[in-house]
Amino acid sequence: MAPAAGPDDGSDTAGTLCEGSDFSVLARRITDSGLMERRPGYYVARIGGVAALYAGAWTAFALIGPTWWQLAVGGVLGVLFSQIALVAHDIAHRQVFRLRRPSEAAGRIAGNLCVGMSYGWWQDKHTRHHANPNHEELDPDVSPDVLVWSQGQARSARGVARWIGGRQAYWFFPLLTLEGMNLHVAGVRALFRPAYKQRTLEAVLLGAHVVAYVTALLLVLTPLQALAFAAVHQAVFGVYMGCTFAPNHKGMPTLTGKDRPDFLRRQVLTSRNVRGGRLTDLVLGGLNYQIEHHLFPSMPTPHLRRAQPMVKAYCAELGIAYAESGLASSYAQALRHLHHAGAPLRAGATA
């Protein structure tokens, strides 16, 4: 969830044209087509629908009572938490509100209060990702942590990354079951950073979420059922989030050092679109049009499908490779990339 990243300065691409650049030509075509115009009706329906389902799921949880059937409710809530996070992502990119304050207020309600994920932490992280996707020194999404994203990172890996790196492709989906908890914990840890913006407000909202969540589970379920519910809920949330974002950049070229192409090529060459119909759009929250989203972050989600043929045709005019694949194929490419990146650690284990 972040403000839109634009050419070189982190500003919104919809309003920032680099005169004479390849991107400026495309930006004018997109703007002239009306695809940057707001879609308030769409977002009222989408946010209202997700909010109704979220409230309905918690109501069902309260009415069903202490039974193991609640694990199914936990799975449903894992999906709904992900859908709320996707809505918050659009809000923070100013797709819903034009102004910063209402965007931040709505983003914190959705992220901190409803999901328990820090808006400020994600905003900072995601803004840096948009500015320099797949750059090993500048994009926090490809910083080595538990996983390594290049053979260079593998050679210098330490700790857990070194232990699992050689077989990380096999560990990827199992590790996603922990991603939900990782998102919660990372947000809380960020609150202790110096000069963290809106620290008190974010802490209060995160605290309210945790207190309400734990209280609801312990009031309705037995302790063992509560633990099982939380495990299923957070696992589904983590897998859904990971499977939504993994197809977008993993397995695409990575950049290092001063290797920083112009804005158009930087965004297109490091991103991958996922083919699919309306169901894919719904499940992935429009992020299946990752190339268009990275070029025009504040473009409303329902316009991305219409922008896609225009962007693809323009890339063909310039001879810029435009990557797209099916969902299963995108996961396969990401896993092959992870396996390739971990090769030095496998070689070291057999040396």
Disulfide bonds with the S-S distance in Angstrom:
none
